[in-house]
Amino acid sequence: MVSPPVLIIAFNRPETTERVFAAVRQARPAKLFLACDAPRSHRAGEAELVAEVRRILQQVDWPCEVKTRFLEQNLGCGRAVSSAIEWFLNDA
C-alpha cells in the first residue's frame, strides 16, 4: 500500500510540533513535507522557539523522502500557510 505524502506546517510551538511529529512518525509516510515560517523579529524569544520547532521536524528516523521549506523571512500566518499548501500540492 502506498502511503500518501504528508505536510506538516509549524511555527513557534515546540510542544505541539513534538506531538504532531510523533503521530506522523508512527505513520512513517514515504514522502514528508516540512514547512516553517521564520520568526518575527519584534517578538522576543521567538527565534529560539522556531529553531526548536525546526530541530524537532528534522528528526526523521525512517526511510523517507523529506522536503523542507524553512522560510528566512516571516510571511505571517496567512501567507506562510497558503504558500506552504501550494508548495506541497505542486510537488506532492
RANOR-V274498 format. One record per residue. N is the residue number from 1. RES is the residue in three letters. SS is DSSP state (@ for helix, = for strand, . for the rest). OMEGA is omega in degrees with one decimal (* if undefined). D_FIRST is the distance of its C-alpha to the first C-alpha in Angstrom with 1 decimal. Layout:
# RANOR-V274498
N & RES & SS & OMEGA & D_FIRST
N & RES & SS & OMEGA & D_FIRST
This chain:
# RANOR-V274498
1 & MET & . & 179.8 & 0.0
2 & VAL & . & 178.7 & 3.8
3 & SER & . & 178.7 & 6.4
4 & PRO & . & 175.0 & 9.5
5 & PRO & . & -178.0 & 12.7
6 & VAL & = & 175.0 & 15.2
7 & LEU & = & 170.5 & 18.9
8 & ILE & = & 174.4 & 21.5
9 & ILE & = & -176.4 & 25.0
10 & ALA & = & 178.0 & 27.7
11 & PHE & . & -170.2 & 31.4
12 & ASN & . & -178.5 & 34.0
13 & ARG & . & -177.2 & 32.6
14 & PRO & @ & -177.3 & 31.5
15 & GLU & @ & 178.3 & 31.1
16 & THR & @ & 179.5 & 28.8
17 & THR & @ & 178.9 & 26.8
18 & GLU & @ & -179.8 & 26.6
19 & ARG & @ & 179.5 & 25.2
20 & VAL & @ & -178.5 & 22.6
21 & PHE & @ & 178.2 & 21.6
22 & ALA & @ & 178.3 & 21.3
23 & ALA & @ & 178.6 & 18.9
24 & VAL & @ & 178.3 & 16.7
25 & ARG & @ & 178.5 & 17.1
26 & GLN & @ & 179.6 & 15.6
27 & ALA & @ & 178.9 & 12.4
28 & ARG & . & 179.1 & 12.4
29 & PRO & . & 179.9 & 11.1
30 & ALA & . & -179.6 & 10.9
31 & LYS & = & -174.7 & 13.6
32 & LEU & = & 177.8 & 16.4
33 & PHE & = & -177.1 & 19.5
34 & LEU & = & -178.7 & 22.7
35 & ALA & = & 179.5 & 25.7
36 & CYS & = & 176.5 & 29.1
37 & ASP & . & 176.5 & 32.5
38 & ALA & . & 177.8 & 35.6
39 & PRO & . & 174.5 & 38.1
40 & ARG & . & -174.4 & 41.1
41 & SER & . & -176.4 & 44.2
42 & HIS & . & -179.6 & 46.4
43 & ARG & . & 179.9 & 44.4
44 & ALA & . & 176.4 & 45.6
45 & GLY & . & -176.2 & 43.0
46 & GLU & @ & 179.5 & 40.1
47 & ALA & @ & 179.1 & 39.5
48 & GLU & @ & 178.6 & 38.9
49 & LEU & @ & 179.9 & 36.5
50 & VAL & @ & 177.7 & 34.4
51 & ALA & @ & 178.3 & 34.6
52 & GLU & @ & 176.8 & 33.3
53 & VAL & @ & -179.1 & 30.4
54 & ARG & @ & 177.0 & 29.5
55 & ARG & @ & 178.4 & 29.8
56 & ILE & @ & -177.0 & 27.4
57 & LEU & @ & -177.2 & 24.8
58 & GLN & . & -178.8 & 25.2
59 & GLN & . & 178.2 & 24.2
60 & VAL & . & -176.3 & 20.7
61 & ASP & . & 175.8 & 20.3
62 & TRP & . & 179.1 & 16.7
63 & PRO & . & -170.5 & 15.4
64 & CYS & . & 170.4 & 15.0
65 & GLU & = & -176.6 & 16.5
66 & VAL & = & 173.8 & 19.2
67 & LYS & = & -179.0 & 21.5
68 & THR & = & 175.4 & 24.6
69 & ARG & = & 180.0 & 27.2
70 & PHE & = & -174.0 & 30.0
71 & LEU & . & 178.2 & 33.0
72 & GLU & . & 175.6 & 36.5
73 & GLN & . & -178.2 & 38.4
74 & ASN & . & 177.6 & 37.8
75 & LEU & . & -175.4 & 36.8
76 & GLY & @ & -173.1 & 36.9
77 & CYS & @ & -176.3 & 34.4
78 & GLY & @ & -176.3 & 34.3
79 & ARG & @ & -179.1 & 34.1
80 & ALA & @ & -178.2 & 31.9
81 & VAL & @ & -177.8 & 29.2
82 & SER & @ & 179.4 & 29.4
83 & SER & @ & 176.0 & 29.3
84 & ALA & @ & 178.2 & 26.4
85 & ILE & @ & 177.8 & 24.4
86 & GLU & @ & 177.5 & 25.6
87 & TRP & @ & 179.7 & 24.8
88 & PHE & @ & -176.7 & 21.1
89 & LEU & @ & 178.7 & 20.8
90 & ASN & @ & -175.1 & 22.6
91 & ASP & @ & -176.9 & 20.2
92 & ALA & . & * & 16.8
